[in-house]
Amino acid sequence: MRALLVVNPKATTTSGRTRDVLIHALRSDLKLEVAQTQYRGHARDLAREAAEDGTVDLVVALGGDGTVNEVVNGLLAHGPGEKVPRLAVVPGGSTNVFARALGLPNDPVEATGALLNALENHRERPIGLGKAMTDGLPDRWFTFTAGLGFDAGVVGRVEERRRAGRKSTHALYIGQALRHYVTQREQRRSGPVTLQMPGRAPVPGLVLAIVGNTSPWTFLGNRPVHPSPLASFDTDLDVFGITRMTAFGTARTVRQILRSHTPSGDGTAPAGPSGKHVVSYHDARHFTLVSQEPAPFQVDGDHLGDRSRVSFTGVRRALRVIV
């Protein structure tokens, strides 16, 4: 099989020596070309060229969720189709939500072994993806989440600290989330975001709106976080929102999303967050988030600036993934 390995040399959990070992292992089963990313967006450009060239059967992303997102957007630059190369992932970031949601090991060496086994046994699965459309930006595919409002603001704060030299850690995210909560007092009481969904009344006043393509939404260490526990690669999109963030209510919701992966009473479905200020929808194909004022916007943990209107579409069976 002809394959392109897209390597992010700045991936936080892999060293040069580890990457050399992984490349050697992959070359034992693949006709492998290796390309290292050199700038933001380079992984997208490499994957798009591979898809357009038509000589590559598989693109392997070695890096974190940002690298995976870029590769996916490159592969689908002209939309889904049978001729689009398959995707495989070797996790190399700090959290690796997409890879772990697929059931892959979080260790890159173990994940490479799982990938080689999947290739040997011809295992792949089609997965659904989300697409975000907003003025001023090209359409953006996402693999596990997008958001408008509070959570995207936290992502923006983290990216600022990383540009200043801080390492991406769970402690950094938690610290910036607490800082953002303290400084956004007015927005916590009356959110600017309205959810517009075909056939339903608009839902105004959202402080945050998290769009989920799978569950979990993220991980705190080894602990999964489930604002939309029914979200799946096999369905359309889920939406989780909060209309007011009081100290007591927010603490209660946090406790719920940290335990909402447990089955409900009848054992058939996970129990999701609930409460007076919680908004939740499952398996929605089309909807739009509109903000009274530009609000922070993120896709797969990548802050894309402030936006006033973002439309979302769930696209089933958009990409084939080796698992």
VOBARO-541772 format. One record per residue (C-alpha): x, y, z; residue number from 1; residue in one letter; chain. Coordinates in steps of 0.05 Angstrom, whole numbers, plus 5000, padded with zeros to 4 digits. Layout:
! VOBARO-541772
    x    y    z seq type mol
    X    Y    Z NUM    a   A
...
//
This chain:
! VOBARO-541772
    x    y    z seq type mol
 5000 5000 5000   1    m   A
 5026 5069 4981   2    r   A
 5025 5115 5041   3    a   A
 5045 5185 5062   4    l   A
 5065 5197 5134   5    l   A
 5054 5269 5156   6    v   A
 5097 5283 5216   7    v   A
 5090 5342 5263   8    n   A
 5161 5348 5291   9    p   A
 5135 5391 5348  10    k   A
 5087 5338 5373  11    a   A
 5091 5341 5448  12    t   A
 5097 5267 5465  13    t   A
 5145 5240 5412  14    t   A
 5220 5248 5406  15    s   A
 5261 5244 5343  16    g   A
 5285 5175 5363  17    r   A
 5214 5151 5375  18    t   A
 5192 5178 5307  19    r   A
 5250 5142 5273  20    d   A
 5228 5076 5305  21    v   A
 5156 5087 5283  22    l   A
 5177 5104 5212  23    i   A
 5219 5041 5208  24    h   A
 5161 4998 5233  25    a   A
 5112 5029 5183  26    l   A
 5161 5019 5126  27    r   A
 5160 4944 5140  28    s   A
 5088 4941 5114  29    d   A
 5080 5004 5072  30    l   A
 5111 5037 5012  31    k   A
 5121 5099 5055  32    l   A
 5138 5171 5039  33    e   A
 5152 5216 5099  34    v   A
 5139 5291 5102  35    a   A
 5150 5336 5162  36    q   A
 5107 5397 5173  37    t   A
 5142 5464 5171  38    q   A
 5086 5515 5183  39    y   A
 5014 5519 5207  40    r   A
 4970 5490 5153  41    g   A
 5026 5449 5122  42    h   A
 4994 5383 5141  43    a   A
 4931 5405 5104  44    r   A
 4971 5423 5042  45    d   A
 5009 5357 5042  46    l   A
 4945 5316 5049  47    a   A
 4909 5356 4996  48    r   A
 4967 5345 4947  49    e   A
 4966 5271 4962  50    a   A
 4891 5267 4950  51    a   A
 4896 5306 4885  52    e   A
 4956 5267 4860  53    d   A
 4918 5202 4863  54    g   A
 4979 5159 4877  55    t   A
 4971 5151 4952  56    v   A
 4924 5100 4984  57    d   A
 4934 5121 5056  58    l   A
 4954 5184 5095  59    v   A
 4980 5173 5165  60    v   A
 4979 5232 5213  61    a   A
 5032 5231 5267  62    l   A
 5017 5287 5316  63    g   A
 4962 5315 5359  64    g   A
 4890 5333 5343  65    d   A
 4910 5396 5307  66    g   A
 4953 5356 5258  67    t   A
 4897 5306 5248  68    v   A
 4847 5362 5234  69    n   A
 4893 5393 5182  70    e   A
 4903 5325 5147  71    v   A
 4828 5313 5146  72    v   A
 4815 5381 5115  73    n   A
 4868 5368 5063  74    g   A
 4840 5300 5045  75    l   A
 4770 5329 5039  76    l   A
 4789 5393 5004  77    a   A
 4744 5372 4946  78    h   A
 4693 5334 4989  79    g   A
 4683 5261 5006  80    p   A
 4688 5207 4954  81    g   A
 4713 5137 4939  82    e   A
 4779 5163 4912  83    k   A
 4797 5199 4976  84    v   A
 4856 5163 5010  85    p   A
 4843 5128 5076  86    r   A
 4865 5161 5141  87    l   A
 4906 5131 5197  88    a   A
 4929 5164 5262  89    v   A
 4989 5155 5307  90    v   A
 4976 5199 5368  91    p   A
 5032 5247 5386  92    g   A
 4997 5305 5421  93    g   A
 4980 5320 5493  94    s   A
 4908 5296 5492  95    t   A
 4894 5259 5425  96    n   A
 4819 5260 5431  97    v   A
 4804 5235 5361  98    f   A
 4852 5175 5365  99    a   A
 4826 5155 5433 100    r   A
 4754 5162 5412 101    a   A
 4769 5112 5356 102    l   A
 4794 5064 5410 103    g   A
 4868 5071 5393 104    l   A
 4921 5067 5447 105    p   A
 4946 5135 5471 106    n   A
 5018 5112 5467 107    d   A
 5047 5123 5396 108    p   A
 5087 5058 5395 109    v   A
 5027 5017 5416 110    e   A
 4982 5055 5367 111    a   A
 5031 5040 5311 112    t   A
 5027 4966 5328 113    g   A
 4951 4970 5327 114    a   A
 4954 5005 5259 115    l   A
 4999 4951 5229 116    l   A
 4952 4898 5256 117    n   A
 4892 4934 5225 118    a   A
 4927 4939 5158 119    l   A
 4945 4865 5160 120    e   A
 4873 4847 5174 121    n   A
 4843 4898 5126 122    h   A
 4804 4933 5182 123    r   A
 4774 5001 5167 124    e   A
 4711 5039 5185 125    r   A
 4674 5097 5153 126    p   A
 4663 5155 5201 127    i   A
 4619 5216 5201 128    g   A
 4649 5285 5208 129    l   A
 4624 5355 5222 130    g   A
 4630 5414 5176 131    k   A
 4631 5486 5200 132    a   A
 4614 5543 5153 133    m   A
 4624 5616 5170 134    t   A
 4636 5682 5134 135    d   A
 4709 5699 5124 136    g   A
 4736 5628 5130 137    l   A
 4736 5568 5084 138    p   A
 4690 5511 5105 139    d   A
 4724 5472 5161 140    r   A
 4716 5398 5174 141    w   A
 4723 5375 5246 142    f   A
 4732 5305 5275 143    t   A
 4707 5310 5346 144    f   A
 4685 5380 5367 145    t   A
 4672 5453 5351 146    a   A
 4649 5508 5396 147    g   A
 4625 5580 5400 148    l   A
 4629 5620 5465 149    g   A
 4660 5603 5532 150    f   A
 4698 5539 5514 151    d   A
 4728 5570 5452 152    a   A
 4750 5629 5494 153    g   A
 4788 5581 5539 154    v   A
 4821 5550 5478 155    v   A
 4842 5620 5455 156    g   A
 4873 5635 5523 157    r   A
 4912 5569 5521 158    v   A
 4938 5584 5452 159    e   A
 4963 5652 5476 160    e   A
 5001 5619 5532 161    r   A
 5030 5567 5485 162    r   A
 5055 5622 5439 163    r   A
 5089 5652 5499 164    a   A
 5126 5587 5511 165    g   A
 5081 5548 5558 166    r   A
 5075 5474 5547 167    k   A
 5006 5446 5532 168    s   A
 4983 5408 5594 169    t   A
 4917 5392 5627 170    h   A
 4936 5439 5684 171    a   A
 4944 5496 5635 172    l   A
 4874 5484 5607 173    y   A
 4843 5480 5676 174    i   A
 4879 5542 5699 175    g   A
 4857 5583 5639 176    q   A
 4786 5557 5645 177    a   A
 4783 5583 5717 178    l   A
 4813 5650 5696 179    r   A
 4763 5657 5639 180    h   A
 4706 5641 5686 181    y   A
 4727 5696 5734 182    v   A
 4736 5749 5680 183    t   A
 4673 5735 5640 184    q   A
 4623 5753 5694 185    r   A
 4571 5789 5650 186    e   A
 4573 5736 5595 187    q   A
 4562 5681 5646 188    r   A
 4496 5712 5666 189    r   A
 4467 5725 5598 190    s   A
 4500 5691 5539 191    g   A
 4501 5722 5469 192    p   A
 4492 5658 5428 193    v   A
 4427 5633 5398 194    t   A
 4417 5563 5371 195    l   A
 4375 5560 5308 196    q   A
 4352 5491 5287 197    m   A
 4303 5474 5230 198    p   A
 4234 5457 5257 199    g   A
 4249 5481 5328 200    r   A
 4241 5547 5365 201    a   A
 4307 5586 5372 202    p   A
 4344 5576 5437 203    v   A
 4374 5643 5459 204    p   A
 4421 5663 5515 205    g   A
 4474 5609 5508 206    l   A
 4539 5624 5545 207    v   A
 4572 5567 5509 208    l   A
 4553 5518 5454 209    a   A
 4593 5455 5444 210    i   A
 4582 5415 5380 211    v   A
 4601 5342 5386 212    g   A
 4617 5292 5331 213    n   A
 4636 5238 5380 214    t   A
 4642 5224 5454 215    s   A
 4682 5239 5496 216    p   A
 4690 5313 5482 217    w   A
 4759 5313 5514 218    t   A
 4800 5280 5569 219    f   A
 4827 5303 5635 220    l   A
 4886 5257 5640 221    g   A
 4854 5188 5631 222    n   A
 4785 5212 5651 223    r   A
 4737 5224 5593 224    p   A
 4692 5285 5593 225    v   A
 4622 5273 5564 226    h   A
 4577 5334 5553 227    p   A
 4542 5295 5496 228    s   A
 4550 5221 5514 229    p   A
 4507 5197 5456 230    l   A
 4550 5232 5403 231    a   A
 4580 5182 5354 232    s   A
 4619 5177 5290 233    f   A
 4558 5138 5264 234    d   A
 4507 5194 5275 235    t   A
 4501 5267 5258 236    d   A
 4521 5322 5307 237    l   A
 4503 5335 5380 238    d   A
 4496 5403 5413 239    v   A
 4508 5418 5486 240    f   A
 4496 5488 5514 241    g   A
 4490 5526 5579 242    i   A
 4447 5588 5585 243    t   A
 4475 5612 5652 244    r   A
 4539 5595 5690 245    m   A
 4529 5604 5764 246    t   A
 4581 5576 5811 247    a   A
 4534 5523 5839 248    f   A
 4503 5504 5772 249    g   A
 4569 5501 5736 250    t   A
 4599 5456 5789 251    a   A
 4539 5410 5784 252    r   A
 4544 5407 5708 253    t   A
 4619 5392 5712 254    v   A
 4605 5334 5759 255    r   A
 4553 5308 5711 256    q   A
 4597 5310 5649 257    i   A
 4652 5275 5686 258    l   A
 4606 5217 5704 259    r   A
 4556 5218 5647 260    s   A
 4589 5161 5611 261    h   A
 4558 5113 5660 262    t   A
 4495 5076 5635 263    p   A
 4426 5102 5653 264    s   A
 4379 5063 5698 265    g   A
 4356 5014 5643 266    d   A
 4428 5002 5620 267    g   A
 4414 5021 5548 268    t   A
 4442 5092 5541 269    a   A
 4490 5139 5577 270    p   A
 4459 5191 5622 271    a   A
 4476 5261 5598 272    g   A
 4478 5326 5636 273    p   A
 4412 5358 5656 274    s   A
 4388 5419 5692 275    g   A
 4350 5485 5687 276    k   A
 4404 5519 5646 277    h   A
 4427 5459 5604 278    v   A
 4409 5452 5530 279    v   A
 4421 5387 5494 280    s   A
 4404 5359 5425 281    y   A
 4425 5292 5394 282    h   A
 4436 5272 5322 283    d   A
 4423 5339 5288 284    a   A
 4443 5346 5215 285    r   A
 4437 5421 5204 286    h   A
 4436 5480 5253 287    f   A
 4466 5550 5262 288    t   A
 4496 5587 5321 289    l   A
 4487 5662 5319 290    v   A
 4519 5710 5368 291    s   A
 4496 5781 5384 292    q   A
 4569 5801 5385 293    e   A
 4630 5765 5356 294    p   A
 4646 5705 5401 295    a   A
 4707 5659 5404 296    p   A
 4703 5601 5356 297    f   A
 4743 5536 5358 298    q   A
 4747 5472 5316 299    v   A
 4781 5409 5344 300    d   A
 4816 5452 5396 301    g   A
 4841 5503 5345 302    d   A
 4820 5575 5359 303    h   A
 4796 5608 5295 304    l   A
 4781 5678 5321 305    g   A
 4715 5711 5337 306    d   A
 4653 5698 5295 307    r   A
 4581 5721 5296 308    s   A
 4549 5665 5256 309    r   A
 4570 5593 5244 310    v   A
 4529 5539 5209 311    s   A
 4541 5466 5221 312    f   A
 4526 5403 5181 313    t   A
 4537 5330 5199 314    g   A
 4563 5288 5142 315    v   A
 4558 5213 5152 316    r   A
 4610 5165 5123 317    r   A
 4653 5223 5103 318    a   A
 4720 5188 5110 319    l   A
 4749 5118 5116 320    r   A
 4796 5106 5175 321    v   A
 4843 5048 5188 322    i   A
 4827 5020 5257 323    v   A
//
